[in-house]
Amino acid sequence: MTSARILVLFVVLGVFLEAVGVFDYLVDFAGSGVTIPILGFGKSLAEGAIIGAQESGLLGVFTGGLTKTAGGIAAAVGFAYLFAMIFDARTKKNM
């Protein structure tokens, strides 16, 4: 499996666990290890979509997840830009 597929798998797993209501029980049992950034991001997307659907209906399903995770997305984009300005990208040399 490629790393991109594993990333998608963990995000979807976090969404699924939140949608069926198991995520909070898992956090109580396993502690903060379950809330690793990828699973936690999926949980936040699902939680935001659920809250958005309750408040705004169908449009809230699409906007709620982004509203809930906007801070994390903005931080990731900001830090990526900062590090791109500081460091020079190079390809690996074959040995």
N, C-alpha and C positions, 0 to 999 in steps of 0.2 A: 504494500500500500504506500502511496506517495504521501508526503507530509500534508499536501493540500486536502487530500481525502480524509486524513485523520482529523484535520482541523474542522472540516465540515461535519464529520461524524460527531465530534464532541459538542459543537454548537447545537446540532439537531438533538443530541441526547439531552442537553440542558433544557432545550425548549420542551421536549417530550416529558421530562421529569417534572417540570413546572406545570405543564398542562394537565397532567394526571394528578397533581397534588402531592407528589412523593418527595420533591426536592427538599422541603423544609425538614421532613423526617430524616432524610439522609444527612442533612447538616447537623441535626441534633445527635445522630448516631456517630458520624465520622468526623465531625468537627470542621474546621476551616479547610481541610484538604479537598473537600468536595467543591468548594467555591473557587477553585483555581480559575484564572482569567477566562479560559475558553468555555467551560461549563457555566460559569457565572454570567458570562455574556449572553449565552443562550437563554438562561433563566431570566435575565433582565429584559431581553427581547420579548419573551413570552409574557412576562408580567406586565410590561408596558402595553402590549397588544390587548391583553385581557382588560386592563383598566381603560384603555382607549376605546375599546368596544363598548364597555359599560357606559362611558361618558358621551361618546360621539357616534356610536353606531358603527356602520361598516367602514366609514372613513377613518375612524379611530383605530381600527385593526391595523391599518397601514402606517399611520402616523404615531401611534402610541409607542411602538417599539423603538423607533428612532428618537422620540422625545425622551424616553427613559435612559437611553444609552448615549445621548448626545455628548455628555461630558467626557466619557471614555473615548469616543470616536474623535472628538476635537483634540484631546490630549495625544492620542496616537498620531494623528496627522501633524500636529505641532512638533512633537518630538522627532518624527521622521524627517520633517523639513529641517529642523535644527541640526540633526546629525548629518544630513546630506550636505549642509553648508559647511560643517566642520571637517568631516572626513572625506577622503578621496576614494572613490570606488575603483577597484582594480579586479581584474579577473585572476583566477588562480593559475599559476604556472604548472605545466605538466612536469612530472618528475621523471 
